[in-house]
Amino acid sequence: MIDDKEVKTKVSPFAVRESEIKVFDGKEGFASINQVVFKMDMGYIGEDHIKALEVVNEFGFVTSRQVTQVLELRGKLEHIEKERRQDKVSKWLEDLTKSKVLARYYFQSEEGKSSYRAYSLEKIATYILKQRNIVTTWQPTDNTKPAYSVKRKLAGNQIVIAYMQKVGSFKEANPNVILFSKKYNVKFRPTGGMVKLEDENGNEVCYVFEVVRQNEDWKNMFAEKLQLYSDFYENFAKNDAGFEVPPQLVFVGEDVAHNAECFKIAKKLGVVLKDEEMFYTTDLSQLEEDLSTSISVFEFDTAGNKYKLSQKDIAILKPGNKDNEDATKKLKNKTYSPDVIVE
């Protein structure tokens, strides 16, 4: 598997391309749960496959590289030589795709076809997960999401994984955290998920990530989402969405110029958050080994009478030791479905 430091690109692979579409690349036709059960009975689909399936369920849409990274962080690939892990995980995902347990997609634009594939659940996967008391919220309509929505999810996954890998204070991640706007009476989800950190005094510090893509009509979509965030922070009370104190909001743009556009929209709307309370980062910033300087804010330059992007140095994002013996810290608290009986 290619390390982050070996990735050489100036444009994020999760940036939206013009006229881009999501193309199905899985198995067509019908497959029954009985066929999958037979393969499991014969050992063609085993526990390693289920480990990969659990990661796809947790993250929604995910690449094979991201599945490998998460499994490595959780110590699930220790029995496999490091050089062979990516190939093994790709094979597991391929097996699940051929059995119609997983769906697979690529992205097509005028620039060509994406070099990676995105995996998501198929209906058969829900039977397997529920039998193992694993909660899944997957719905068939999830797979109808447009290309920009899937890429937004992939970019958010990569940020969560980068914090799991590289931030010494990392404690827990939730790719599917949900917030609530009291004014508009609506639940909403930060598109990049949430990470929970722990400072040197044992206090929890939470970051929520709003990933923004430059799809058609993105400015109006972003403005609507900003209104929900503004209300959430303005009317925040202790234990709202499970937070003791308001989480730190981080906007994730495709590049620096895109972040500048996001900031202009926030200023025009007059959101309750102050300039210094709105953090900005980009997809490619997560490739750095040290994420402590991956965050920036827009500050007003009185000399030039304009705003400029200022890089922050955040101590809590410094690298640290990430041994697999600490892997349990990376798991969310176990949840159970009321429809199953725990064996």
C-alpha positions as CSV (number, residue, x, y, z in Angstrom):
1,M,0.0,0.0,0.0
2,I,1.3,3.5,-0.9
3,D,2.0,5.6,2.1
4,D,0.6,9.2,2.3
5,K,4.1,10.6,1.9
6,E,4.5,8.8,-1.4
7,V,1.4,10.3,-3.0
8,K,2.4,12.8,-5.6
9,T,-0.5,14.9,-6.8
10,K,-1.5,18.5,-6.9
11,V,-5.2,17.9,-7.2
12,S,-7.2,15.9,-4.8
13,P,-8.5,12.6,-6.2
14,F,-11.7,13.4,-4.3
15,A,-12.2,16.8,-6.0
16,V,-15.2,17.0,-8.3
17,R,-14.5,17.1,-12.0
18,E,-16.7,18.8,-14.6
19,S,-19.6,16.6,-15.9
20,E,-18.5,13.8,-13.6
21,I,-20.8,10.8,-13.0
22,K,-20.7,7.7,-10.8
23,V,-20.6,4.5,-12.7
24,F,-21.7,1.1,-11.3
25,D,-18.8,-1.4,-11.5
26,G,-20.2,-4.3,-9.5
27,K,-22.0,-7.5,-10.3
28,E,-25.2,-7.1,-12.3
29,G,-28.2,-9.4,-12.0
30,F,-29.7,-11.3,-9.0
31,A,-27.9,-13.0,-6.1
32,S,-29.7,-14.7,-3.2
33,I,-28.7,-14.9,0.4
34,N,-28.7,-18.6,0.1
35,Q,-25.8,-18.4,-2.4
36,V,-23.8,-16.3,0.0
37,V,-24.5,-18.6,2.9
38,F,-23.3,-21.5,0.8
39,K,-20.0,-19.6,0.1
40,M,-19.6,-18.9,3.8
41,D,-20.3,-22.6,4.6
42,M,-17.6,-23.6,2.1
43,G,-15.1,-21.1,3.4
44,Y,-15.1,-18.9,0.3
45,I,-16.2,-16.0,2.4
46,G,-14.6,-16.0,5.8
47,E,-14.0,-13.9,8.8
48,D,-11.4,-11.7,7.0
49,H,-14.1,-10.8,4.5
50,I,-16.5,-9.9,7.4
51,K,-13.8,-7.6,8.9
52,A,-13.7,-5.6,5.6
53,L,-17.5,-5.6,5.4
54,E,-17.7,-4.0,8.8
55,V,-15.5,-1.2,7.8
56,V,-17.6,-0.5,4.6
57,N,-20.7,-0.5,6.9
58,E,-19.1,2.0,9.3
59,F,-17.8,4.4,6.7
60,G,-20.6,4.2,4.1
61,F,-18.6,4.6,0.8
62,V,-14.9,3.7,1.1
63,T,-11.9,2.8,-1.1
64,S,-9.9,-0.4,-0.8
65,R,-6.9,1.7,0.5
66,Q,-9.1,3.2,3.2
67,V,-10.4,-0.2,4.3
68,T,-6.8,-1.4,4.5
69,Q,-5.7,1.6,6.6
70,V,-8.5,1.1,9.1
71,L,-7.9,-2.6,9.4
72,E,-4.2,-2.0,10.0
73,L,-4.9,0.6,12.6
74,R,-7.2,-1.8,14.5
75,G,-4.7,-4.6,14.4
76,K,-6.8,-6.8,12.1
77,L,-4.1,-7.6,9.6
78,E,-1.2,-8.7,11.8
79,H,-1.4,-12.2,10.4
80,I,-0.6,-10.9,6.9
81,E,2.8,-9.6,5.7
82,K,2.8,-5.9,5.4
83,E,3.6,-5.9,1.7
84,R,0.7,-8.2,0.9
85,R,-2.0,-6.5,3.0
86,Q,-3.5,-4.2,0.3
87,D,-3.7,-7.0,-2.2
88,K,-5.4,-9.2,0.3
89,V,-8.0,-6.6,1.3
90,S,-8.6,-5.9,-2.4
91,K,-9.2,-9.6,-3.0
92,W,-11.7,-9.7,-0.1
93,L,-13.6,-6.7,-1.5
94,E,-13.6,-8.3,-4.9
95,D,-15.0,-11.6,-3.5
96,L,-17.8,-9.7,-1.7
97,T,-18.5,-7.7,-4.9
98,K,-18.8,-10.8,-7.0
99,S,-21.2,-12.3,-4.4
100,K,-23.3,-9.0,-4.6
101,V,-22.6,-8.3,-0.9
102,L,-20.9,-5.1,-1.9
103,A,-21.5,-2.6,-4.7
104,R,-18.6,-1.0,-6.5
105,Y,-18.4,2.3,-8.4
106,Y,-15.9,4.4,-10.4
107,F,-16.0,8.0,-11.5
108,Q,-16.1,9.0,-15.2
109,S,-15.5,12.5,-16.5
110,E,-14.1,14.3,-19.5
111,E,-10.7,13.8,-18.0
112,G,-11.2,10.0,-18.0
113,K,-11.9,7.3,-15.4
114,S,-10.9,7.4,-11.8
115,S,-7.9,5.3,-10.8
116,Y,-9.7,4.0,-7.7
117,R,-13.1,2.4,-6.9
118,A,-15.6,3.2,-4.1
119,Y,-17.4,0.4,-2.3
120,S,-20.7,0.4,-0.5
121,L,-23.2,-2.1,0.9
122,E,-25.7,-4.2,-1.1
123,K,-28.9,-5.5,0.5
124,I,-27.4,-9.0,1.2
125,A,-24.8,-7.3,3.4
126,T,-27.5,-6.1,5.8
127,Y,-28.5,-9.8,6.5
128,I,-25.0,-10.7,7.4
129,L,-24.4,-7.7,9.6
130,K,-27.7,-8.1,11.5
131,Q,-27.0,-11.8,12.1
132,R,-23.8,-10.7,13.9
133,N,-25.6,-8.0,15.9
134,I,-23.9,-5.2,14.0
135,V,-26.1,-2.1,13.5
136,T,-26.5,-0.9,10.0
137,T,-28.5,2.1,8.7
138,W,-28.0,1.3,5.0
139,Q,-30.9,1.8,2.7
140,P,-31.1,0.9,-1.0
141,T,-31.4,4.6,-1.9
142,D,-28.0,5.2,-0.4
143,N,-26.5,3.8,-3.5
144,T,-28.2,6.4,-5.7
145,K,-26.2,9.2,-4.3
146,P,-24.5,11.4,-7.0
147,A,-20.8,11.5,-7.6
148,Y,-20.1,14.6,-5.6
149,S,-21.8,13.2,-2.5
150,V,-19.8,10.0,-2.7
151,K,-16.5,11.9,-3.2
152,R,-17.4,14.1,-0.3
153,K,-17.8,11.0,1.9
154,L,-14.5,9.6,0.7
155,A,-12.7,12.9,1.5
156,G,-14.2,12.9,5.0
157,N,-13.2,9.3,5.6
158,Q,-9.6,10.2,4.6
159,I,-9.5,13.0,7.2
160,V,-10.8,10.7,10.0
161,I,-8.3,8.0,9.0
162,A,-5.5,10.6,8.9
163,Y,-6.3,11.7,12.5
164,M,-6.5,8.0,13.6
165,Q,-3.0,7.4,12.1
166,K,-1.1,10.6,12.9
167,V,-2.5,12.5,15.9
168,G,-1.1,11.4,19.2
169,S,-4.1,12.8,21.2
170,F,-6.6,10.8,19.1
171,K,-9.2,9.0,21.2
172,E,-12.3,8.1,19.1
173,A,-13.9,8.6,15.7
174,N,-17.5,8.7,14.5
175,P,-17.9,9.1,10.7
176,N,-21.7,9.4,11.1
177,V,-22.2,11.9,14.0
178,I,-25.6,13.7,13.8
179,L,-26.2,17.3,15.0
180,F,-29.6,19.0,15.6
181,S,-30.8,22.5,14.7
182,K,-33.3,23.7,17.2
183,K,-34.5,26.7,15.2
184,Y,-35.2,24.7,12.0
185,N,-36.1,21.5,13.9
186,V,-33.9,19.3,11.7
187,K,-31.2,16.8,12.2
188,F,-28.1,17.2,10.0
189,R,-24.8,15.3,9.6
190,P,-21.3,16.8,9.2
191,T,-20.2,15.4,5.9
192,G,-16.7,14.6,7.2
193,G,-17.6,13.0,10.5
194,M,-16.2,13.7,14.0
195,V,-13.0,12.9,15.8
196,K,-12.5,13.1,19.6
197,L,-9.1,14.1,21.0
198,E,-7.8,14.3,24.5
199,D,-5.5,17.1,25.7
200,E,-2.6,16.7,28.2
201,N,-5.0,17.4,31.1
202,G,-7.4,14.6,30.1
203,N,-10.0,17.0,28.6
204,E,-11.9,16.0,25.5
205,V,-11.6,18.1,22.4
206,C,-13.9,17.3,19.5
207,Y,-13.5,18.3,15.8
208,V,-16.4,18.0,13.3
209,F,-15.6,18.2,9.6
210,E,-17.8,19.7,6.9
211,V,-16.5,18.5,3.6
212,V,-17.4,20.8,0.7
213,R,-17.2,19.9,-3.0
214,Q,-17.6,22.2,-6.0
215,N,-20.5,20.5,-7.6
216,E,-23.3,22.3,-9.4
217,D,-25.1,24.7,-7.1
218,W,-22.6,24.0,-4.3
219,K,-22.7,27.6,-3.1
220,N,-26.4,27.5,-2.3
221,M,-26.1,24.0,-0.7
222,F,-23.2,25.3,1.5
223,A,-25.1,28.4,2.5
224,E,-28.1,26.2,3.6
225,K,-25.7,24.0,5.7
226,L,-24.1,27.1,7.2
227,Q,-27.4,28.2,8.5
228,L,-27.9,24.9,10.3
229,Y,-24.4,25.1,11.9
230,S,-24.9,28.7,12.9
231,D,-28.1,27.8,14.7
232,F,-26.5,24.8,16.4
233,Y,-23.7,26.9,17.8
234,E,-25.8,29.9,18.7
235,N,-28.3,27.7,20.7
236,F,-25.8,25.1,22.0
237,A,-26.5,23.7,25.4
238,K,-24.5,21.2,27.4
239,N,-24.9,17.6,26.1
240,D,-26.4,18.7,22.8
241,A,-25.6,15.8,20.3
242,G,-23.5,14.3,23.2
243,F,-21.0,17.2,23.4
244,E,-20.0,18.7,26.8
245,V,-18.8,21.8,25.0
246,P,-19.3,23.0,21.4
247,P,-17.1,21.0,19.0
248,Q,-14.6,22.7,16.8
249,L,-15.9,23.1,13.2
250,V,-13.5,22.5,10.4
251,F,-14.4,23.2,6.7
252,V,-12.6,20.9,4.2
253,G,-12.3,22.4,0.7
254,E,-10.9,20.9,-2.4
255,D,-8.0,23.5,-2.3
256,V,-7.1,26.8,-0.8
257,A,-8.9,28.9,-3.5
258,H,-12.1,26.8,-2.7
259,N,-11.7,27.6,1.0
260,A,-11.6,31.3,0.2
261,E,-14.9,31.0,-1.6
262,C,-16.4,29.2,1.4
263,F,-15.2,31.9,3.7
264,K,-16.8,34.6,1.5
265,I,-20.1,32.8,1.7
266,A,-19.8,32.5,5.5
267,K,-19.1,36.2,5.8
268,K,-22.0,37.2,3.5
269,L,-24.4,35.1,5.6
270,G,-23.2,36.6,8.8
271,V,-23.0,33.3,10.7
272,V,-22.7,33.4,14.5
273,L,-19.2,31.9,14.5
274,K,-16.3,34.3,14.6
275,D,-13.6,34.3,12.0
276,E,-11.1,32.6,14.3
277,E,-13.6,30.0,15.2
278,M,-14.0,28.7,11.7
279,F,-11.1,26.4,10.8
280,Y,-10.2,25.5,7.2
281,T,-8.2,22.7,5.7
282,T,-7.9,20.8,2.4
283,D,-7.8,17.2,1.2
284,L,-4.1,17.2,0.4
285,S,-3.2,18.7,3.8
286,Q,-4.1,15.3,5.4
287,L,-1.2,13.7,3.5
288,E,1.4,15.4,5.7
289,E,3.0,13.4,8.5
290,D,2.4,16.2,11.0
291,L,-1.2,17.6,11.0
292,S,-0.5,20.3,13.6
293,T,-0.1,22.8,10.8
294,S,-2.8,21.5,8.5
295,I,-5.4,24.0,9.8
296,S,-5.8,27.6,8.7
297,V,-8.0,30.5,9.6
298,F,-8.9,33.7,7.7
299,E,-7.6,36.8,9.6
300,F,-8.2,40.5,8.7
301,D,-5.0,42.3,7.7
302,T,-5.4,45.9,8.7
303,A,-2.3,46.9,6.7
304,G,-3.6,45.5,3.5
305,N,-7.3,46.1,4.4
306,K,-8.2,42.5,3.4
307,Y,-8.5,39.0,4.7
308,K,-5.6,36.6,4.4
309,L,-5.2,32.9,5.2
310,S,-3.1,32.3,8.3
311,Q,-1.7,28.8,9.1
312,K,-2.2,27.7,12.7
313,D,0.1,25.5,14.8
314,I,-2.1,23.4,17.0
315,A,-0.3,21.4,19.7
316,I,-3.1,18.9,20.2
317,L,-2.7,17.7,16.6
318,K,1.0,16.8,17.1
319,P,2.1,13.2,16.1
320,G,2.3,10.5,18.7
321,N,2.8,6.8,19.2
322,K,0.1,4.8,17.5
323,D,0.7,1.2,18.7
324,N,-2.0,-1.4,17.8
325,E,-2.3,-2.3,21.5
326,D,-4.1,1.1,21.7
327,A,-6.5,0.1,18.9
328,T,-9.5,-0.1,21.2
329,K,-9.4,3.6,21.6
330,K,-10.2,3.9,17.9
331,L,-13.5,2.1,18.3
332,K,-16.8,3.8,19.0
333,N,-18.9,2.5,21.9
334,K,-20.7,-0.7,20.9
335,T,-24.3,-0.1,19.9
336,Y,-27.0,-2.7,19.6
337,S,-30.1,-3.0,17.4
338,P,-33.4,-3.5,19.3
339,D,-34.4,-6.0,16.7
340,V,-31.7,-8.6,17.5
341,I,-30.9,-11.0,20.4
342,V,-27.3,-10.9,21.5
343,E,-25.8,-14.4,21.6
